[in-house]
């Protein structure tokens, strides 16, 4: 009776060992990075390096494992368990474990036929061609160092009639220094008076700092503008201004935005 038992144990152990395949970039890791990281970690975007290729990711495998284990990356602050969010980028425990195993195994590349097609990103406006484009009257000069700056810019709409806004998209000119932006509508011209001109700006923190404003949009690195919908829009009356609060952080050299 001892021999059959020994054989049975050996077979079970062998099957368990063979079933634990080492994760590879092409099969297991690339889908995670493409879905959750590539929006920022690609050429021309705000992240300091790309993660689109095996070579890009493999040399940073341990860094990726560390920052994802700590949930520092991808930067998603909302607590789980309170519903779902549009464009959510929260890694599951299983995905984090795969990244850990991949790094510990030496970041193998795997079979090239299992690699997914890299994601495609739209050039220019992410939400489609806009009906109206507002730009700063002049570039803002940020010094090389010093504290972060919060600046509110007044952008006149010059509307001759009331309109409805269905979507707002903010596009930073200099992504090296723009941390985030909030877009407001000023209904009574108080921001314009504070800026001392129709196209002026002023220092602000925690919002425009004037009454009678409402939030209509915002931007953070990697964010996707909400799609237009016939079921939702925001009324903007004639005479209103747009106020954009931009959070700047110095880069170590003088910059313009």
C-alpha positions in Angstrom: 0.0 0.0 0.0 2.9 2.4 0.5 3.9 2.5 -3.2 0.6 3.8 -4.6 0.4 6.5 -1.9 3.9 7.7 -2.8 3.1 7.7 -6.5 -0.1 9.7 -5.8 1.7 12.3 -3.8 4.4 12.7 -6.4 1.8 13.2 -9.1 0.0 15.9 -7.2 3.1 17.8 -6.3 4.3 17.6 -9.9 1.0 19.0 -11.2 1.0 21.9 -8.8 4.6 22.8 -9.6 3.9 22.7 -13.4 0.8 24.8 -13.0 2.6 27.8 -11.5 3.8 29.4 -14.7 6.2 32.4 -14.4 4.5 35.6 -15.6 6.0 37.2 -18.7 5.9 40.7 -20.1 4.1 39.8 -23.3 1.4 37.6 -21.8 0.8 39.0 -18.3 2.5 42.4 -17.7 2.0 44.3 -21.0 -1.9 44.2 -20.6 -1.6 45.7 -17.1 0.7 48.5 -18.2 -1.2 49.3 -21.4 -4.5 49.6 -19.6 -3.4 51.4 -16.5 0.0 53.2 -17.1 0.5 54.0 -20.8 -1.8 57.0 -20.7 1.0 58.9 -19.0 4.0 56.6 -19.5 4.4 57.2 -23.3 6.5 59.6 -25.4 5.4 63.2 -25.1 3.4 62.8 -22.0 4.0 63.9 -18.4 5.6 60.7 -17.0 9.5 60.7 -17.0 9.7 57.5 -19.0 7.7 55.3 -21.3 6.4 51.8 -20.5 5.3 50.8 -24.0 8.1 48.3 -24.8 9.6 45.4 -23.1 13.0 47.2 -22.9 11.4 50.2 -21.2 9.6 48.1 -18.6 12.2 45.4 -17.9 14.8 47.8 -16.7 12.3 49.3 -14.3 10.7 46.0 -13.2 11.7 46.3 -9.5 10.6 50.0 -9.4 7.3 49.0 -10.9 6.8 46.3 -8.4 7.6 48.6 -5.5 5.4 51.6 -6.4 2.4 49.3 -7.3 2.8 47.3 -4.1 2.6 50.6 -2.1 -0.3 51.7 -4.4 1.6 54.9 -5.1 1.2 54.1 -8.8 -1.1 54.3 -10.7 -2.2 57.4 -8.8 -5.8 56.6 -7.8 -6.9 58.0 -4.5 -10.5 56.9 -4.3 -11.2 54.3 -1.6 -12.6 51.0 -2.9 -16.0 49.8 -1.9 -18.0 52.9 -2.8 -19.1 52.2 -6.3 -17.3 52.4 -9.7 -15.8 55.5 -11.3 -15.3 56.4 -15.0 -11.8 55.7 -16.3 -10.8 54.0 -13.0 -7.2 52.8 -12.8 -7.1 50.8 -9.6 -4.9 47.7 -9.8 -6.3 44.5 -8.3 -4.4 42.5 -5.7 -3.8 39.8 -8.4 -2.3 42.3 -10.8 0.0 43.6 -8.2 1.1 40.1 -7.3 1.8 39.4 -11.0 4.1 42.5 -11.2 5.9 41.3 -8.0 6.4 37.8 -9.4 7.6 39.1 -12.8 10.2 41.3 -11.2 11.4 38.6 -8.8 11.7 36.2 -11.8 14.1 38.6 -13.6 11.5 40.2 -15.8 11.2 37.6 -18.6 9.9 38.8 -22.0 8.0 35.7 -23.0 6.6 34.6 -26.4 6.4 37.5 -28.8 3.1 36.1 -30.3 1.4 36.7 -27.0 2.1 40.4 -26.8 -1.0 42.6 -27.2 -1.1 45.4 -29.7 0.1 48.7 -28.0 -2.7 51.1 -27.3 -3.5 53.9 -29.7 -4.0 57.4 -28.4 -5.7 60.2 -30.3 -3.5 63.1 -31.3 -4.8 66.6 -30.3 -8.2 66.8 -28.7 -9.2 63.7 -26.8 -12.9 64.5 -26.7 -13.3 65.4 -30.4 -13.2 68.7 -32.2 -14.3 71.5 -29.8 -16.9 74.1 -30.7 -14.9 76.8 -29.0 -11.2 77.1 -28.0 -10.0 79.5 -25.3 -6.3 80.3 -24.8 -4.3 82.5 -22.4 -3.7 86.0 -23.7 0.0 85.6 -23.1 2.4 82.9 -21.8 2.9 82.7 -18.0 6.6 82.8 -16.8 7.4 80.4 -14.0 10.8 80.9 -12.2 13.3 78.1 -12.0 12.7 77.4 -8.3 10.7 78.5 -5.3 7.3 77.3 -4.0 4.5 75.9 -6.1 2.2 78.5 -7.6 -1.5 78.5 -7.9 -2.6 81.0 -10.6 -6.1 81.9 -11.8 -6.5 83.1 -15.4 -9.6 84.9 -16.6 -10.7 83.9 -20.1 -13.6 86.0 -21.5 -16.2 84.1 -23.4 -17.8 87.2 -25.0 -21.1 85.4 -25.5 -23.9 87.2 -27.3 -26.4 84.7 -26.0 -26.8 82.0 -23.4 -25.3 78.6 -24.3 -25.1 75.0 -22.9 -21.7 73.3 -22.3 -21.7 69.5 -22.5 -17.9 68.9 -22.1 -14.8 70.7 -21.2 -11.2 69.7 -22.1 -8.1 71.3 -20.8 -4.8 71.0 -22.7 -1.7 72.1 -20.9 1.0 73.7 -23.1 4.0 72.8 -20.8 3.3 69.5 -19.1 6.6 69.6 -17.2 5.3 72.3 -14.9 1.5 71.9 -14.8 0.4 69.7 -11.8 -3.3 70.0 -12.4 -6.0 72.5 -13.5 -9.6 73.4 -12.5 -12.0 75.1 -14.8 -14.7 77.4 -13.4 -17.4 79.7 -14.8 -17.7 83.1 -13.3 -21.3 84.4 -13.7 -20.9 88.0 -12.4 -17.4 89.2 -13.4 -15.8 89.1 -9.9 -12.7 87.3 -11.1 -12.3 89.7 -13.9 -12.3 92.6 -11.5 -9.9 90.9 -9.2 -7.5 90.2 -12.1 -7.8 94.0 -13.0 -8.4 93.1 -16.6 -10.5 90.9 -18.9 -7.5 88.7 -19.7 -5.6 89.0 -16.5 -4.6 86.6 -13.8 -4.0 86.6 -10.1 -2.6 84.3 -7.3 -5.2 82.0 -5.9 -5.4 78.8 -3.7 -8.2 76.4 -3.1 -10.3 77.9 -5.9 -10.7 81.3 -7.6 -11.4 82.9 -4.2 -14.4 84.9 -5.5 -18.2 84.3 -5.1 -20.5 83.3 -7.9 -18.3 80.7 -9.6 -19.0 77.1 -10.4 -16.8 74.2 -11.4 -17.3 72.9 -14.9 -14.1 70.8 -15.6 -10.6 69.9 -14.6 -7.4 68.1 -15.6 -4.8 65.9 -14.1 -2.1 63.9 -15.8 -3.7 60.9 -17.5 -7.2 62.2 -17.1 -9.8 61.7 -19.9 -12.4 64.3 -20.5 -16.0 63.2 -20.0 -17.7 62.3 -23.2 -20.4 64.7 -24.4 -24.0 63.5 -23.7 -27.4 64.7 -24.8 -28.6 64.0 -21.3 -26.2 66.4 -19.5 -25.0 70.0 -20.0 -24.3 73.1 -18.0 -26.0 76.4 -18.8 -23.6 79.3 -19.3 -25.3 82.7 -19.5 -24.3 85.6 -21.7 -21.6 87.8 -20.0 -19.9 84.9 -18.1 -16.2 84.3 -18.0 -14.2 81.1 -17.7 -11.6 81.1 -14.9 -8.8 78.5 -15.0 -6.9 77.7 -11.8 -3.5 76.1 -12.7 -1.2 74.6 -10.1 2.4 75.1 -11.3 5.5 73.4 -9.8 9.0 74.7 -10.8 11.2 72.4 -12.8 14.6 73.8 -11.9 14.8 76.1 -14.9 12.8 79.1 -16.1 9.7 77.9 -17.9 6.8 79.3 -20.0 3.3 78.0 -20.2 
